[in-house]
Amino acid sequence: MFRRLSAAAGVAALVAGHASAQVQPAPPIPASQVEVQVFEPAFFARYSPSNVLDMVQQVPGFSLQEGDAVRGFGGSAGNILINGERPSTKTSLSGLLTRIQTGAVIRIELVTGASATLDMRGQTKVVNVIVREDALAEPITFDSTIRMTHDGALTPQVQVSTRRSLFGGAVNFSGVINTLANNGPGGGSWVEGSRFRATPAGVQTEFATGETQQEQIVRQLNFEFERDFDIFKLHLNGAWGGIDFDGDRFWKSFVPNANGTFNGTEINKTRNFQEAVALGGDIERDFGDIDVKLITYNRRERNDNFNQFRIFNSANTQTTISTQSPKSHAGESVVRGQMNWKLSDQHSVEIAAETAYNFLENSTASNVSIAGANTKVEEYRSEVQISDVWKLAENLTIEPGIKYEISRIEQDTIEREFEYPKPSLTATWRIQPGQQLRVSYEREVAQLSFTDFVSVADFVANQTTTGNVDLVPERTWALNAEFEQRFWKGGVLTLFASYDEVEDVQDFVPIDIEVPDGPDPGTAPDIIYGDGPGNIGDGTRFSVGFRAAVPLDNLGIKGARIDASLAAGGSEVTDPVTGDTREFSDEFKEAWSISYRQDFPEAKFSYGFRYSDGGGGTAYRHNEISKRSRDDADVSVFVETSRFFGLRIRAGIDDAVPAEFSRDRRIFGQDPANPLARPDRATGVYIRREKTHSTNGVQPFIRVSGKF
């Protein structure tokens, strides 16, 4: 069952007390700015969940968010809390939830509004998972999936977890082995593809076809430990992971078309190894109206990669060989202190400070020139913040806040310093029970990816992305609004809209590299024309849409629910090459989905389907326009039962309609009439079109989970 509650100054009463007291249902709380829906384990029994992620995914009107790509540990939080606290980790929240057993759950709360007592500053909608703080004799649980690729290969995955008493506290242990290679659209374990090249007039000049086989094994160990020492609480978490990846691509080409003459072969080998370790935790102490927490997080990662691309002519003679072996070492260390002070029934203030160190060191051995591939990037960052959850009225709360960041980025001999004030304001208006309006306006500073400072070559696409030492973070004035209406028993409709004013939009910018003079008549250094990540000026972006969860019991379809969503939007920025107005690169402007599920608890049987689709995204490089899209809808179906041997068994098909993924490239080159001009989209000429198609095929699977 579930019920709706409202909390006066948050939901501290729901998470306080000993574990024995927590098992009791929470009493109703006086109405105010926070609305809390409580879902007890009985609500989820119809879904036969294997872990807490399965439970969270069935909370009506909620969508899990792993966290924003913004700077700062405090600003990048996802929308999941455990016992009212944000997990002191930056690893996957969905992965964390799969490691919590359902038997440890007392209830799950969906909290909307602004709470002074939950660790949800800056968030207006979170799920709070209430688990036992004592370690009962929990069994060992397992969750396994076997998936078949369309070449007949089987790719198993298994996770085992348990919860035990240790050192006076409770600890979760888990281990994962996964052999499914999933490198995005058209990047599964076995991929078939084709490519055609044509002149600007549309005359086909080449056809190529082939397959890519990818094998991967992922190993991961995790733990989460917690203990209450009476005077303070301690949480620790750690993870180790290793990934081995092998990819082999074999294509044949024909000219001028598929019925033409055999032209040669392309062979590409990729070998990657990645190993990472992370350790984090927090210490928390309560001083009456003041709660103090010290948080730390540390991660280290190393990557060892090899890529070789070879071309053979029709006589099977090798004509081209390109190799690169990037090796990198990266890390992040964060220390954060925060204090929550309940000044009165109207004000609760949080003061926080954090400091962080990030680095990436990369070296690449290659038989081709890749300028900027051997480099080290370091960032030193500090931030202070203050925010106040201020109850203006019984149904209206605002949360003003300000963060101030100073940072320094060092790359080889280049050093740059930055300062960013980041004000914010969030308002929650509880119009009536079950109806809320939430609005936020804040300045966000995007997190830089250090890989954007490192040059890398894509031999298959014949394209080099140059690292940019001048890259700066995007800054965004972000306005967001959500209106939420709840109806029936578990129904919810959310309308949302956003508008962003973006400073220094990150996109691709032309980057020219000077190299020693080559074999040409002149003696001046040669110029390699290229591009890479950079800032192209200011732009705007907007989105509108809705999310809905509709239980169908009121319409006479017992145990059924429809979930639907639609999002659309657009963006505008000035193209740095042509000067024209266009959208941001790789902005996928629209997406929609609808899913249906019906449960028959007495028969312990369920079935359902999901149908989704969306628009493509276009990338604007200095000498090409590349559009990526999924040409077919994403359809998946499943049946599920828990009738046999205490197991949950799900069988289904992903990509039930074999999807084609396409990439359409329009490539520009040197203008023969103007040989001194850059060979880009503005001053070059359109020389070639390439269309590439790939498919993962139909993917049947069976998932079995249980305990022993």
C-alpha positions as CSV (number, residue, x, y, z in Angstrom):
1,M,0.0,0.0,0.0
2,F,1.0,3.6,-0.2
3,R,-0.3,6.9,1.2
4,R,0.4,10.6,0.9
5,L,1.8,12.6,3.7
6,S,2.9,16.3,4.1
7,A,5.8,17.4,6.4
8,A,6.1,20.6,8.3
9,A,9.9,21.0,8.2
10,G,10.8,17.9,6.2
11,V,10.6,14.3,7.2
12,A,13.0,14.0,10.0
13,A,10.4,12.1,12.1
14,L,10.3,9.5,9.4
15,V,13.9,8.5,9.6
16,A,14.6,9.1,13.3
17,G,14.7,6.4,16.0
18,H,16.1,2.9,16.3
19,A,15.6,0.2,13.6
20,S,12.9,-1.5,15.7
21,A,10.9,1.7,15.8
22,Q,11.5,2.3,12.1
23,V,9.6,-0.8,11.1
24,Q,6.3,0.8,12.3
25,P,4.4,2.8,9.7
26,A,5.0,6.6,9.9
27,P,2.2,8.6,11.4
28,P,0.6,11.4,9.4
29,I,2.4,14.8,9.6
30,P,1.0,18.3,9.5
31,A,0.5,19.8,6.1
32,S,3.2,22.1,4.7
33,Q,5.6,22.6,1.9
34,V,6.9,19.1,1.5
35,E,4.7,16.3,0.1
36,V,5.7,12.8,0.9
37,Q,4.2,9.7,-0.6
38,V,5.1,6.5,1.3
39,F,5.3,3.2,-0.5
40,E,5.6,0.2,1.8
41,P,7.0,-3.2,0.7
42,A,3.5,-4.5,0.1
43,F,3.0,-2.0,-2.7
44,F,5.9,-3.6,-4.6
45,A,5.0,-7.2,-4.0
46,R,3.1,-7.5,-7.3
47,Y,6.4,-6.7,-9.1
48,S,8.4,-9.4,-7.4
49,P,11.5,-7.1,-7.1
50,S,14.9,-8.6,-6.9
51,N,16.6,-5.5,-5.5
52,V,15.8,-1.9,-4.6
53,L,16.4,-0.7,-8.1
54,D,13.5,-2.8,-9.2
55,M,11.4,-1.2,-6.5
56,V,12.4,2.4,-7.4
57,Q,11.7,1.9,-11.0
58,Q,8.0,1.2,-10.1
59,V,7.5,4.4,-8.1
60,P,4.8,6.3,-10.0
61,G,5.9,9.6,-11.5
62,F,9.6,9.1,-10.7
63,S,12.5,8.9,-13.1
64,L,16.0,8.0,-11.7
65,Q,18.7,10.6,-12.4
66,E,22.3,9.6,-11.9
67,G,23.4,13.2,-11.3
68,D,24.1,16.4,-13.3
69,A,27.3,17.0,-15.3
70,V,28.1,20.1,-13.2
71,R,31.1,21.0,-11.1
72,G,31.3,20.2,-7.5
73,F,30.4,17.1,-5.4
74,G,27.4,19.0,-3.8
75,G,26.0,20.2,-7.2
76,S,26.2,16.9,-9.0
77,A,23.9,14.9,-6.7
78,G,21.4,12.4,-8.2
79,N,17.8,12.1,-6.9
80,I,18.2,9.2,-4.6
81,L,18.6,9.3,-0.8
82,I,19.3,6.4,1.6
83,N,17.8,7.0,5.0
84,G,17.6,10.7,4.2
85,E,21.2,11.1,3.2
86,R,22.9,11.4,-0.1
87,P,25.3,8.5,-0.7
88,S,28.9,9.7,-0.4
89,T,29.9,8.3,-3.7
90,K,30.0,9.4,-7.4
91,T,29.6,5.9,-8.7
92,S,26.3,4.8,-10.4
93,L,23.2,5.2,-8.2
94,S,21.4,2.5,-10.2
95,G,24.3,0.2,-9.4
96,L,24.1,1.1,-5.7
97,L,20.4,0.3,-5.6
98,T,20.9,-3.1,-7.2
99,R,23.2,-4.0,-4.2
100,I,20.5,-3.3,-1.6
101,Q,18.3,-6.3,-0.9
102,T,14.5,-5.9,-0.7
103,G,14.4,-7.5,2.7
104,A,16.3,-4.5,4.2
105,V,13.7,-2.0,3.0
106,I,11.3,-0.6,5.5
107,R,9.6,1.8,3.0
108,I,10.3,4.0,0.1
109,E,9.3,7.7,0.1
110,L,8.7,10.0,-2.8
111,V,9.5,13.5,-1.6
112,T,8.5,16.6,-3.6
113,G,9.2,20.1,-2.5
114,A,12.0,21.6,-0.5
115,S,13.0,19.8,2.7
116,A,15.2,21.4,5.5
117,T,16.0,18.0,7.1
118,L,16.7,15.8,4.1
119,D,20.0,16.0,2.2
120,M,18.3,17.2,-0.9
121,R,19.4,20.9,-1.3
122,G,18.8,22.1,-4.8
123,Q,16.5,19.1,-5.6
124,T,12.7,19.3,-5.7
125,K,11.9,15.6,-6.2
126,V,13.8,12.7,-4.7
127,V,13.2,9.1,-3.7
128,N,14.2,8.4,-0.1
129,V,14.9,4.7,0.6
130,I,14.5,3.8,4.2
131,V,16.5,0.7,5.1
132,R,17.2,-1.1,8.4
133,E,20.4,0.1,10.0
134,D,20.9,-3.2,11.8
135,A,22.1,-6.2,9.8
136,L,19.6,-9.0,9.9
137,A,20.4,-12.4,8.7
138,E,19.9,-11.5,5.1
139,P,20.3,-14.3,2.5
140,I,22.6,-14.2,-0.5
141,T,20.8,-12.9,-3.5
142,F,21.6,-13.3,-7.1
143,D,20.5,-11.7,-10.3
144,S,21.5,-13.2,-13.6
145,T,20.8,-12.4,-17.3
146,I,21.6,-14.3,-20.5
147,R,21.3,-12.4,-23.7
148,M,21.6,-13.8,-27.2
149,T,23.1,-11.7,-30.0
150,H,21.8,-12.2,-33.5
151,D,24.8,-14.3,-34.5
152,G,23.7,-16.9,-31.8
153,A,26.3,-16.0,-29.2
154,L,25.3,-16.0,-25.5
155,T,26.4,-13.1,-23.2
156,P,25.8,-13.8,-19.5
157,Q,25.7,-11.4,-16.6
158,V,25.5,-12.2,-12.9
159,Q,25.4,-10.2,-9.7
160,V,25.6,-11.7,-6.2
161,S,25.1,-9.6,-3.0
162,T,24.5,-10.0,0.7
163,R,24.2,-8.0,3.9
164,R,26.0,-9.0,7.1
165,S,26.9,-7.8,10.5
166,L,30.6,-6.7,10.8
167,F,32.6,-4.6,13.2
168,G,29.5,-3.6,15.1
169,G,27.7,-2.3,12.0
170,A,26.1,-3.5,8.8
171,V,27.9,-4.1,5.5
172,N,26.7,-4.8,2.0
173,F,28.9,-6.9,-0.2
174,S,28.4,-7.5,-3.9
175,G,30.2,-8.8,-7.0
176,V,29.4,-8.5,-10.7
177,I,30.6,-10.3,-13.8
178,N,29.2,-9.1,-17.1
179,T,30.1,-10.2,-20.6
180,L,27.7,-8.0,-22.6
181,A,29.5,-5.5,-24.8
182,N,27.3,-2.4,-25.2
183,N,29.0,0.6,-26.7
184,G,25.9,2.6,-27.5
185,P,23.6,2.5,-30.6
186,G,24.9,0.0,-33.1
187,G,27.7,-1.1,-30.7
188,G,26.6,-4.4,-29.4
189,S,28.4,-7.7,-29.2
190,W,27.8,-8.5,-32.9
191,V,27.1,-5.6,-35.3
192,E,26.4,-5.8,-39.0
193,G,26.9,-2.7,-41.0
194,S,27.2,-1.1,-44.5
195,R,28.5,2.1,-46.0
196,F,28.1,3.9,-49.3
197,R,30.0,6.8,-50.6
198,A,28.8,9.2,-53.3
199,T,29.6,12.4,-55.0
200,P,27.8,15.6,-54.2
201,A,25.6,14.9,-57.2
202,G,24.6,11.6,-55.7
203,V,26.6,9.3,-58.0
204,Q,27.6,6.3,-55.9
205,T,31.4,5.6,-55.9
206,E,31.8,2.8,-53.3
207,F,29.8,0.3,-51.3
208,A,31.2,-1.5,-48.2
209,T,29.7,-4.1,-45.8
210,G,30.9,-6.2,-42.9
211,E,30.6,-7.0,-39.3
212,T,32.1,-6.1,-36.0
213,Q,32.5,-8.6,-33.1
214,Q,33.1,-7.2,-29.6
215,E,33.8,-9.2,-26.5
216,Q,34.0,-7.7,-23.1
217,I,34.3,-9.0,-19.5
218,V,33.5,-6.6,-16.6
219,R,34.4,-7.5,-13.1
220,Q,33.3,-5.4,-10.1
221,L,33.4,-5.7,-6.3
222,N,31.6,-3.2,-4.0
223,F,31.0,-2.7,-0.3
224,E,28.9,-0.2,1.8
225,F,29.4,-0.1,5.5
226,E,27.5,1.8,8.1
227,R,27.7,2.0,11.9
228,D,26.1,4.2,14.6
229,F,28.6,5.0,17.3
230,D,26.0,6.9,19.3
231,I,27.9,10.1,19.2
232,F,28.4,10.0,15.4
233,K,27.5,7.9,12.4
234,L,30.0,6.4,10.0
235,H,29.4,5.4,6.4
236,L,32.1,3.9,4.1
237,N,31.9,2.7,0.6
238,G,34.4,1.2,-1.9
239,A,34.6,-0.3,-5.3
240,W,37.1,-2.1,-7.6
241,G,36.4,-2.7,-11.2
242,G,38.2,-4.1,-14.2
243,I,37.2,-4.2,-17.9
244,D,38.8,-6.2,-20.7
245,F,37.5,-5.4,-24.2
246,D,38.3,-6.9,-27.6
247,G,36.8,-5.6,-30.8
248,D,37.4,-6.9,-34.4
249,R,36.0,-5.2,-37.4
250,F,36.1,-6.7,-40.9
251,W,34.7,-4.9,-43.9
252,K,34.8,-5.5,-47.7
253,S,34.4,-2.7,-50.2
254,F,33.2,-2.7,-53.8
255,V,33.2,0.0,-56.6
256,P,31.1,1.7,-57.7
257,N,28.3,-0.2,-55.9
258,A,27.4,-3.5,-54.3
259,N,27.3,-5.2,-57.7
260,G,30.6,-3.8,-58.7
261,T,34.2,-4.9,-58.5
262,F,35.8,-6.0,-55.3
263,N,38.0,-3.1,-54.1
264,G,39.6,-4.3,-50.9
265,T,39.2,-4.9,-47.2
266,E,39.4,-2.9,-44.0
267,I,40.5,-4.6,-40.7
268,N,40.3,-2.8,-37.4
269,K,41.5,-4.3,-34.1
270,T,40.7,-2.7,-30.7
271,R,42.0,-3.9,-27.3
272,N,41.2,-2.0,-24.1
273,F,41.9,-2.6,-20.5
274,Q,40.6,-0.4,-17.7
275,E,41.0,-0.8,-13.9
276,A,39.5,1.6,-11.3
277,V,39.3,1.8,-7.5
278,A,37.2,4.1,-5.4
279,L,36.9,4.8,-1.7
280,G,34.6,7.2,0.0
281,G,32.6,7.8,3.1
282,D,31.3,10.3,5.6
283,I,31.2,11.0,9.4
284,E,28.0,12.7,10.7
285,R,27.2,14.1,14.1
286,D,24.1,15.7,15.4
287,F,24.3,18.7,17.9
288,G,20.7,19.3,18.5
289,D,19.5,21.8,15.8
290,I,22.9,21.5,14.1
291,D,24.0,18.6,12.0
292,V,27.6,18.4,10.8
293,K,29.0,16.0,8.2
294,L,32.5,15.5,6.8
295,I,32.6,13.7,3.4
296,T,35.4,12.3,1.3
297,Y,35.7,10.6,-2.1
298,N,38.7,9.3,-3.9
299,R,39.0,7.5,-7.3
300,R,42.0,6.3,-9.3
301,E,41.8,4.8,-12.8
302,R,44.2,3.5,-15.4
303,N,43.6,2.7,-19.1
304,D,45.7,0.7,-21.5
305,N,44.5,0.8,-25.1
306,F,45.6,-0.5,-28.5
307,N,44.0,0.3,-31.9
308,Q,45.2,-0.9,-35.3
309,F,43.6,-0.1,-38.7
310,R,44.7,-1.7,-41.9
311,I,43.6,-1.4,-45.5
312,F,44.2,-4.1,-48.1
313,N,43.7,-3.7,-51.9
314,S,41.9,-6.1,-54.2
315,A,45.1,-8.2,-54.5
316,N,45.2,-8.5,-50.7
317,T,48.3,-6.3,-50.5
318,Q,48.4,-4.1,-47.4
319,T,48.4,-0.5,-48.4
320,T,47.8,1.3,-45.1
321,I,48.5,0.6,-41.5
322,S,47.8,3.0,-38.6
323,T,48.3,2.2,-35.0
324,Q,47.9,4.0,-31.7
325,S,48.4,2.9,-28.1
326,P,47.0,5.4,-25.6
327,K,47.8,4.9,-22.0
328,S,46.3,7.1,-19.3
329,H,46.1,7.5,-15.5
330,A,43.4,9.6,-14.0
331,G,42.0,10.4,-10.6
332,E,39.8,12.5,-8.4
333,S,39.9,13.4,-4.7
334,V,37.2,15.4,-2.9
335,V,36.9,16.6,0.7
336,R,33.6,18.3,1.7
337,G,32.3,19.6,5.0
338,Q,28.7,20.7,5.5
339,M,26.6,22.0,8.4
340,N,22.8,22.1,8.5
341,W,21.4,24.5,11.1
342,K,17.7,24.7,11.9
343,L,17.4,28.3,13.0
344,S,13.6,28.3,13.4
345,D,10.5,26.8,12.0
346,Q,10.8,29.1,9.0
347,H,14.6,28.9,8.3
348,S,17.1,26.1,7.9
349,V,20.5,27.0,6.7
350,E,23.2,24.8,5.1
351,I,26.8,26.0,5.0
352,A,29.3,23.9,3.1
353,A,32.9,24.0,1.8
354,E,34.7,21.6,-0.5
355,T,38.0,21.2,-2.2
356,A,38.9,18.8,-5.0
357,Y,41.9,17.7,-7.1
358,N,41.4,16.1,-10.5
359,F,44.0,14.9,-13.0
360,L,44.5,13.0,-16.3
361,E,47.9,12.0,-17.7
362,N,47.9,10.5,-21.2
363,S,50.7,9.2,-23.4
364,T,50.1,7.8,-26.9
365,A,52.5,5.8,-29.0
366,S,51.5,5.9,-32.7
367,N,52.9,5.6,-36.2
368,V,50.9,8.6,-37.3
369,S,51.3,12.2,-36.0
370,I,48.7,13.0,-33.3
371,A,49.7,16.4,-31.9
372,G,48.5,17.0,-28.4
373,A,48.1,13.3,-27.5
374,N,50.9,13.3,-24.8
375,T,49.9,15.6,-22.0
376,K,49.0,16.0,-18.4
377,V,46.0,18.0,-17.1
378,E,45.4,18.9,-13.5
379,E,42.7,20.9,-11.8
380,Y,42.6,22.4,-8.3
381,R,39.2,23.6,-7.2
382,S,37.6,25.0,-4.0
383,E,34.0,26.0,-3.4
384,V,32.0,27.5,-0.6
385,Q,28.2,27.7,-0.4
386,I,25.3,28.7,1.7
387,S,21.6,28.1,1.2
388,D,18.4,28.6,3.2
389,V,15.2,26.6,3.1
390,W,12.8,29.5,3.9
391,K,9.1,28.8,4.6
392,L,7.3,31.9,3.5
393,A,3.8,30.4,4.1
394,E,2.3,27.0,4.9
395,N,2.1,26.2,1.2
396,L,5.1,28.2,-0.1
397,T,8.8,27.6,0.3
398,I,11.8,29.1,-1.3
399,E,15.4,28.0,-1.2
400,P,17.9,30.8,-2.1
401,G,21.5,29.9,-2.3
402,I,24.9,31.0,-3.5
403,K,28.1,29.1,-4.3
404,Y,31.4,30.6,-5.1
405,E,34.1,28.6,-6.8
406,I,37.8,29.3,-7.5
407,S,39.8,26.9,-9.6
408,R,43.1,26.5,-11.4
409,I,43.8,24.3,-14.4
410,E,47.4,23.3,-15.3
411,Q,48.2,21.6,-18.6
412,D,51.9,21.0,-19.2
413,T,53.4,24.6,-19.0
414,I,50.0,26.4,-19.3
415,E,48.2,27.6,-16.2
416,R,44.8,29.3,-16.1
417,E,42.6,30.5,-13.1
418,F,38.9,30.8,-12.9
419,E,36.3,32.3,-10.5
420,Y,32.6,31.4,-10.8
421,P,29.7,32.8,-8.6
422,K,26.7,30.4,-8.8
423,P,23.5,31.9,-7.3
424,S,20.3,29.8,-7.3
425,L,16.7,30.2,-6.3
426,T,14.1,27.4,-6.0
427,A,10.4,27.8,-5.1
428,T,7.8,25.2,-4.3
429,W,4.1,26.2,-4.2
430,R,1.8,23.5,-2.9
431,I,-1.4,24.6,-4.5
432,Q,-3.5,21.9,-2.9
433,P,-2.9,18.3,-1.8
434,G,-1.6,16.4,-4.8
435,Q,-0.9,19.5,-6.8
436,Q,2.5,21.3,-6.9
437,L,4.3,24.0,-8.9
438,R,8.1,23.9,-8.7
439,V,10.3,26.6,-10.3
440,S,14.1,27.0,-10.1
441,Y,16.6,29.5,-11.6
442,E,20.3,29.0,-11.1
443,R,23.7,29.5,-12.7
444,E,25.3,26.2,-13.5
445,V,29.0,25.6,-14.4
446,A,29.5,22.5,-16.5
447,Q,32.1,19.9,-15.6
448,L,34.9,19.7,-18.0
449,S,35.9,16.3,-19.4
450,F,39.7,16.1,-19.3
451,T,39.7,13.8,-22.4
452,D,38.7,17.0,-24.3
453,F,42.2,18.3,-23.6
454,V,43.8,15.2,-25.2
455,S,44.0,14.6,-29.0
456,V,42.8,11.3,-30.3
457,A,42.5,9.7,-33.8
458,D,39.5,7.8,-35.2
459,F,41.1,5.7,-38.0
460,V,37.8,4.2,-39.2
461,A,36.2,7.7,-39.7
462,N,39.6,9.1,-40.9
463,Q,39.2,11.9,-38.4
464,T,41.3,13.4,-35.6
465,T,39.9,15.3,-32.7
466,T,42.5,17.8,-31.4
467,G,42.7,18.5,-27.7
468,N,42.2,22.2,-26.8
469,V,44.2,23.8,-24.1
470,D,41.9,26.9,-24.2
471,L,38.7,25.1,-23.4
472,V,36.6,26.6,-20.6
473,P,33.4,25.3,-18.9
474,E,30.0,26.2,-20.2
475,R,28.1,28.5,-17.9
476,T,24.3,28.4,-18.0
477,W,21.5,30.5,-16.5
478,A,19.0,27.7,-16.2
479,L,15.2,28.3,-15.7
480,N,13.2,25.2,-15.0
481,A,9.5,24.7,-14.1
482,E,7.4,21.7,-13.3
483,F,3.7,21.4,-12.6
484,E,2.6,18.1,-11.0
485,Q,-0.9,16.8,-10.6
486,R,-1.6,13.5,-8.8
487,F,-4.8,11.6,-9.4
488,W,-6.5,8.3,-8.7
489,K,-4.4,5.8,-6.8
490,G,-0.8,6.2,-8.0
491,G,-1.5,8.4,-11.0
492,V,0.6,11.4,-11.8
493,L,1.0,13.9,-14.6
494,T,4.0,16.2,-14.7
495,L,4.3,19.1,-17.2
496,F,7.8,20.6,-17.5
497,A,9.6,23.3,-19.4
498,S,13.1,24.8,-19.4
499,Y,15.0,27.7,-20.9
500,D,18.8,28.1,-20.8
501,E,21.0,31.0,-21.6
502,V,24.4,29.4,-22.2
503,E,27.7,31.2,-22.1
504,D,30.7,29.8,-24.0
505,V,28.7,26.9,-25.6
506,Q,31.0,23.9,-25.9
507,D,31.1,22.5,-29.4
508,F,33.7,21.9,-32.1
509,V,36.0,24.7,-33.1
510,P,38.6,24.9,-35.9
511,I,42.1,24.2,-34.5
512,D,45.1,24.5,-36.9
513,I,48.4,22.9,-35.9
514,E,51.8,24.0,-37.3
515,V,54.2,21.1,-38.1
516,P,57.6,21.0,-39.7
517,D,57.8,21.6,-43.5
518,G,57.0,18.6,-45.6
519,P,57.8,17.6,-49.2
520,D,56.4,20.7,-50.9
521,P,57.9,23.6,-52.9
522,G,57.7,26.0,-50.0
523,T,60.0,26.1,-47.0
524,A,57.4,27.4,-44.5
525,P,56.0,25.1,-41.8
526,D,53.0,23.1,-42.9
527,I,49.5,23.6,-41.4
528,I,47.3,20.7,-40.4
529,Y,43.7,21.9,-40.5
530,G,41.5,20.2,-37.9
531,D,39.1,20.8,-35.0
532,G,38.4,19.8,-31.5
533,P,36.3,20.6,-28.4
534,G,36.1,24.4,-27.8
535,N,33.8,27.3,-27.0
536,I,31.9,29.0,-29.8
537,G,30.1,31.8,-28.1
538,D,26.7,32.2,-26.4
539,G,23.5,30.4,-27.2
540,T,20.1,29.5,-26.0
541,R,18.3,26.2,-25.4
542,F,14.7,25.2,-24.5
543,S,12.6,22.1,-23.8
544,V,9.0,21.3,-23.1
545,G,7.3,18.0,-22.4
546,F,5.4,15.8,-20.0
547,R,5.6,12.5,-18.0
548,A,2.6,10.5,-16.9
549,A,1.9,7.4,-15.0
550,V,-1.7,6.2,-15.5
551,P,-3.0,3.3,-13.4
552,L,-5.9,1.6,-15.3
553,D,-7.8,0.0,-12.4
554,N,-10.3,2.9,-12.5
555,L,-10.9,2.0,-16.2
556,G,-11.6,-1.6,-15.4
557,I,-8.2,-3.0,-16.3
558,K,-7.0,-4.4,-13.0
559,G,-3.3,-4.4,-12.2
560,A,-2.3,-2.4,-15.3
561,R,-0.4,0.8,-15.7
562,I,0.7,3.0,-18.7
563,D,3.8,5.2,-18.4
564,A,4.3,7.8,-21.1
565,S,6.7,10.7,-21.8
566,L,7.4,13.2,-24.4
567,A,10.2,15.8,-24.6
568,A,10.9,18.3,-27.4
569,G,13.0,21.4,-27.7
570,G,15.6,23.3,-29.6
571,S,18.7,25.4,-29.4
572,E,20.4,28.3,-31.2
573,V,24.1,29.3,-31.5
574,T,26.2,31.0,-34.2
575,D,28.3,28.6,-36.2
576,P,32.0,29.5,-35.8
577,V,32.8,28.3,-39.4
578,T,29.9,29.7,-41.5
579,G,28.5,32.5,-39.2
580,D,25.0,31.0,-39.6
581,T,22.6,30.3,-36.8
582,R,22.2,26.6,-36.1
583,E,21.4,24.2,-33.2
584,F,24.0,22.9,-30.7
585,S,26.0,19.9,-31.9
586,D,24.6,16.5,-31.0
587,E,21.4,17.9,-29.5
588,F,18.7,15.2,-29.8
589,K,15.7,17.5,-29.9
590,E,12.8,15.1,-29.3
591,A,12.1,11.8,-27.7
592,W,9.0,9.9,-26.6
593,S,8.1,6.6,-25.1
594,I,5.1,4.6,-23.9
595,S,5.2,1.5,-21.8
596,Y,2.4,-0.9,-20.6
597,R,2.6,-3.4,-17.8
598,Q,-0.1,-5.6,-16.3
599,D,0.3,-7.7,-13.2
600,F,-1.7,-10.7,-12.0
601,P,-0.6,-11.2,-8.4
602,E,-2.7,-14.3,-7.7
603,A,-1.2,-16.0,-10.7
604,K,2.3,-14.5,-10.0
605,F,2.4,-13.5,-13.7
606,S,3.1,-10.2,-15.5
607,Y,3.7,-9.0,-19.0
608,G,4.4,-5.7,-20.8
609,F,6.0,-3.8,-23.6
610,R,7.8,-0.5,-24.3
611,Y,7.7,1.5,-27.5
612,S,10.0,4.5,-27.9
613,D,11.5,6.7,-30.6
614,G,13.2,10.0,-31.1
615,G,14.9,12.4,-33.4
616,G,18.5,12.5,-34.5
617,G,21.4,14.7,-33.6
618,T,23.8,16.6,-35.8
619,A,27.4,17.3,-35.2
620,Y,29.1,20.2,-36.9
621,R,32.8,19.7,-37.5
622,H,35.1,22.2,-39.3
623,N,34.9,20.1,-42.6
624,E,31.8,18.0,-42.2
625,I,28.2,17.8,-41.0
626,S,27.4,14.4,-39.5
627,K,23.9,13.3,-38.5
628,R,23.3,10.3,-36.3
629,S,19.9,8.8,-35.9
630,R,18.0,5.6,-35.0
631,D,15.9,4.8,-38.1
632,D,13.5,2.4,-36.4
633,A,11.5,2.6,-33.2
634,D,12.8,0.8,-30.0
635,V,10.4,-2.0,-29.2
636,S,10.8,-4.4,-26.2
637,V,8.4,-7.0,-24.8
638,F,8.6,-9.3,-21.7
639,V,6.7,-11.9,-19.7
640,E,7.5,-12.5,-16.1
641,T,6.6,-15.0,-13.4
642,S,7.6,-15.8,-9.8
643,R,5.6,-19.1,-9.5
644,F,8.5,-21.5,-9.6
645,F,11.1,-22.4,-7.0
646,G,10.9,-19.0,-5.4
647,L,12.6,-17.5,-8.4
648,R,11.7,-14.4,-10.4
649,I,12.0,-15.3,-14.1
650,R,11.7,-12.8,-16.9
651,A,11.9,-13.6,-20.6
652,G,11.8,-11.0,-23.2
653,I,13.1,-9.4,-26.4
654,D,14.9,-6.1,-26.8
655,D,15.0,-4.5,-30.2
656,A,12.1,-6.7,-31.2
657,V,12.0,-4.7,-34.4
658,P,15.6,-4.9,-35.6
659,A,16.8,-1.3,-35.4
660,E,19.0,0.4,-38.0
661,F,21.4,3.1,-36.7
662,S,22.7,5.5,-39.3
663,R,25.3,8.1,-39.6
664,D,25.1,10.5,-42.6
665,R,28.4,12.5,-43.2
666,R,28.7,15.3,-45.7
667,I,32.4,16.0,-46.0
668,F,34.1,19.1,-47.4
669,G,37.7,19.5,-48.8
670,Q,40.1,21.9,-50.4
671,D,38.7,24.2,-53.0
672,P,41.0,23.8,-56.1
673,A,40.2,27.4,-57.1
674,N,41.4,28.7,-53.7
675,P,44.2,26.4,-52.5
676,L,45.2,28.8,-49.7
677,A,41.8,28.7,-48.0
678,R,40.9,26.3,-45.2
679,P,39.2,23.1,-46.4
680,D,36.1,23.7,-44.2
681,R,32.4,24.1,-44.7
682,A,32.7,27.9,-45.4
683,T,35.7,28.1,-47.8
684,G,36.0,24.5,-49.0
685,V,33.9,22.5,-51.4
686,Y,31.5,19.6,-50.8
687,I,33.5,16.6,-52.0
688,R,31.8,13.4,-50.6
689,R,28.9,11.9,-48.8
690,E,29.1,8.8,-46.6
691,K,26.2,7.0,-45.1
692,T,26.9,4.2,-42.6
693,H,24.3,1.8,-41.3
694,S,24.6,-0.7,-38.4
695,T,22.3,-3.0,-36.4
696,N,22.5,-5.1,-33.3
697,G,19.6,-7.3,-34.5
698,V,16.9,-8.8,-32.3
699,Q,18.1,-9.6,-28.8
700,P,16.2,-12.2,-26.8
701,F,17.1,-12.6,-23.1
702,I,16.1,-14.4,-19.9
703,R,16.6,-13.0,-16.5
704,V,16.5,-15.2,-13.3
705,S,16.9,-13.8,-9.8
706,G,16.4,-15.3,-6.4
707,K,18.1,-16.0,-3.1
708,F,19.8,-18.8,-1.2
